[in-house]
């Protein structure tokens, strides 16, 4: 009996039997069965703009599990420029190497203290090698943290000016960690190098109105959100952009949606403890899900790719 005839009841077949035959036929043939729904918890793809690469294997596994297609990587406490370049050589589809001469290294800090041009020569040689696609993280103004004494170098001084001059010459972006206690000098630096792309690590941990003002005044500045999406920040509760550990403040969302081309995301991963690192990646996923699809694509991937430019 065909499904159509069963529904009509055939020759004196009771309607309930006809309906049963129809249902049986539908299930067996699979007619009109919908496709299975997409996994609602599948990770959203993104490019991580801020990773301290200390443990290559752990980082690759975290990226695989949490949707990070690629990551901008630079040194951490257990790595250096050479190891970063080697990791990027082994995994060119996953790691984007940045070169650093940041003053958290004791040898470099001595050169920063006296504005010794030798530190710029070191950076120039690293970039000339062709193994690095950017500069950073450069922690020029950084409050003290375990193992890292406070740094407070003038953003408009000769060393940082020299770094941006090298970025201009090599046509690469610069990732700067400069707390907002030095806004005036940072603005001076950005105005002197309007053609250099500067990624502001953690956005200087600024409040909302300062973020808006800096983005409006400096077209070459990109606000990087690593550590701002964590449920808690170990240094200060107001360093996150979350109102309850989960939801982004509506005012922050409004700014990001209004200027979607000016923000990128990052984890600030360092591969110390698996649980802590998983939290960082999960926080990025939670943040991205709160953006509209068009803004999400720009913040998650497109803006980083534009900053990096074509592979040379």
Residue, then its C-alpha position, 0 to 999 in steps of 0.5 A: x500500500x502506498x503512503x498516499x493510499x494509506x492516508x485516504x484509507x484505501x478500500x474500507x481501511x479504517x483511518x487509524x490503520x491508514x495513518x499507522x501505515x503512513x507513519x511506518x512508511x515515512x519512518x522506513x523511507x526516511x522521507x522528509x526527515x530534517x538534517x540533524x541540527x548543528x552542535x550548539x556548543x561547537x567552538x566558533x573559529x577565531x585567530x588568537x592575537x595574544x599568546x605567550x608560547x611556552x609549551x607548544x604541544x599544550x598550545x596546539x591542543x588548546x587551539x584544536x579543542x577551542x576553535x583557535x585556527x591560528x595564534x600570534x605567538x611571542x616569548x613567555x617565561x620559558x621561551x625566546x625569539x629563537x624558539x618562537x621562530x622555530x615553532x612557527x617554522x614547524x607549524x606555519x599554518x597555526x603560529x604567527x611569530x612576533x619578535x620581542x625585545x621587551x624589557x622583561x628580559x634583564x639583558x634587554x632592560x639594561x639597554x632600555x634603561x639607557x636608551x641604547x640603540x643596540x636593542x633596536x639593532x637586535x630587533x632590526x636583525x630579527x625582522x630582517x631574517x624574515x621569520x617574524x610577521x610582527x613586533x611584540x609583545x613590548x611591555x613598556x608600561x606594565x604594573x608589577x606581576x610575579x617575576x616581572x618588576x614594574x616597567x615605566x618607559x616613556x612611550x614617546x621616548x627614543x626606544x619606542x619611537x625606534x621600534x615603530x620606525x622599524x615597524x614602518x620600515x619592515x611593514x609589520x604591526x606592533x603589539x604594545x603593552x602600555x597601561x593607560x597611566x601613559x596616555x598622553x605619551x602613547x598618543x604622541x607616539x601614535x600621532x608620529x607614526x600614523x601609518x604604523x598599525x599598533x595593537x594595544x594589548x589588553x587595550x591598556x585596561x582602560x575604562x570604556x570612555x577612554x577606549x572610545x576616545x583613543x579609538x576615535x583619535x587614533x585610526x592606526x590603533x587596534x584595541x586588543x581584548x585579551x584578559x578583558x573577557x576573563x570572568x575574573x582578573x587577578x590584578x583588578x576586578x574592573x579590568x574585565x568588560x563583564x558585568x557579572x563574570x559572563x555577560x559583557x556590559x551593554x555599553x561595551x557591546x555597543x562600542x564594539x558593534x559601532x567600531x567592529x573593525x577596531x577590535x581583536x580577541x586574544x587569550x593571553x595564554x601561557x600554558x601554565x595550567x590546563x584548567x586556567x588555559x581552558x578558562x581563557x579560551x572559553x571566555x573568548x568563546x563566550x564573548x564572541x557568542x554575544x556579538x552579532x555575526x557580522x561583527x563577530x567575523x571581523x573581531x574574531x578573524x578578519x581584523x587580524x588578517x588585515x593587520x598582518x597583511x599578505x604573507x611576504 
